[in-house]
Amino acid sequence: MAHLTFHSAGESHGRGCFAFLEGLPYGLPVDHPFLDAQLARRQMGYGRGGRMKIEKDKVEFLSGVRHGKTMGAPVLLAVFNKDLRLETAPELFCPRPGHADLAGHLKFDAPIRDVLERASARETAARVAAGALCRVLLREFGVEIRSHVVALGPVEPPESFRPGWDDLARADESEVRCLHAPSEKKMKAAIDKAKQEGDTLGGVYELVVQGLPIGLGDHTQWDRKLDGRIAQAMMSIQAMKGVEIGMGFRAARKSGREVHDAIEYARPGAGARDPAAGFRRPTNGAGGLEGGITNGAPLIVRVAMKPISTLMKPLMSVDLNTGEAYKASIERSDFCALPAASVVGENFLAFVLAQAFCEKFGGDSLDEMKRNHDAYLAYSNLPLAGGKTKGGASDAPE
Ligand SMILES: Cc1cc2nc3c(=O)[nH]c(=O)nc-3n(C[C@H](O)[C@H](O)[C@H](O)COP(=O)(O)O)c2cc1C
């Protein structure tokens, strides 16, 4: 079987957004309604511009699926655009600060339009479609991803506010995906104010993943470490400027005792597999990753999004025809896309995790992957006998 890979194609106002996934196992039921639901979630949120009213995103499978199941072959997904004007959209001459406009224009010696059409976050529709399919694979192994907004512009719930896993299931009920009701109100007011002033806002969202086994990722080489791979994937989403795992930047200001997570072990009952048995962590400062490998605790990733770059009251720029100072060009635009970005983050994280899953349990078919997964779980729940933990304090008698 091939290594799981994802690539996208498509322009913002071209035929559509396309995702090419290679390496999915044979026999995965694709759950089409779930994929469409993820695309609909990406379109929502307080502070969006006019484009999301035009598009009604739906996934179409162009290859790799038969009778509703993956064929073990490359999968090509399409989300067709309704706002089709690639050939007729006006050229821009004043590059927008915060966009690829100027650097892309100079690098490719191309019109700004040719750059922005591909740089646009419309591409995230392809990521969500592909990521949602990866999420369907993860669900087969009991892995679930949730997210919520933890800061929007200057508004932040108090540090003591820590919603639980069940609370996170309700994040979609909030238009800003924030579970702290007083902050939610303030966040919407901040977006209203930014909109009035021709300005924009960003913020921070948190992703939480439950059900990951110990051992995804690899400590042996820089580009196999799962923390690095997650950071790269999240940073590659348009407008994401910071990624933290676990305590992240907060850990840097604390002592080791305050940050690291003690290790506990619960012996399994005799005979049958005991889900409560095995290694446990009473705290989770590491956010589920140590040495680039999952440690069995929930994975916690925080992602920072900068404010949207297109400003209705634009910053100054330069007219590329004259070299004279002029206001930056304007395109139809969101004022705040943080809630949608958190949905993109959820689904694109699923791609990275599915890739690590396929590496660890890889098989040509879903059934083979499940057999490998089950055998591994049985092994990792074994009592301490057998030598794998010999030589440490855990060898002490009961
Ligand atoms: C869901 C989502 C929606 C976005 N919508 C817009 C938008 O309407 N207008 C805009 O200027 N930027 C928008 N962006 C961000 C830009 O695409 C991004 O800032 C730009 O391509 C430059 O890339 P960089 O910020 O990663 O350097 C959006 C980003 C995301 C994730």
The ligand as a Gaussian input file, in Angstrom:
#p B3LYP/6-31G(d) Opt

LIG

0 1
 C      -11.446000      29.845000       6.395000
 C      -10.598000      30.995000       5.929000
 C      -11.184000      32.054000       5.270000
 C      -10.414000      33.133000       4.847000
 N      -11.053000      34.179000       4.221000
 C      -10.311000      35.240000       3.827000
 C      -10.961000      36.357000       3.208000
 O      -12.183000      36.372000       2.999000
 N      -10.188000      37.414000       2.860000
 C       -8.845000      37.455000       3.072000
 O       -8.218000      38.445000       2.746000
 N       -8.204000      36.400000       3.647000
 C       -8.903000      35.308000       4.022000
 N       -8.265000      34.242000       4.612000
 C       -6.808000      34.286000       4.833000
 C       -5.952000      34.377000       3.579000
 O       -6.278000      33.392000       2.634000
 C       -4.452000      34.333000       3.925000
 O       -4.178000      35.219000       4.964000
 C       -3.609000      34.699000       2.713000
 O       -3.765000      33.726000       1.701000
 C       -2.113000      34.863000       3.019000
 O       -1.568000      33.709000       3.544000
 P       -0.880000      33.665000       4.989000
 O       -1.762000      34.505000       5.869000
 O       -0.918000      32.235000       5.380000
 O        0.492000      34.250000       4.881000
 C       -9.013000      33.155000       5.074000
 C       -8.434000      32.074000       5.740000
 C       -9.203000      31.002000       6.166000
 C       -8.559000      29.854000       6.884000

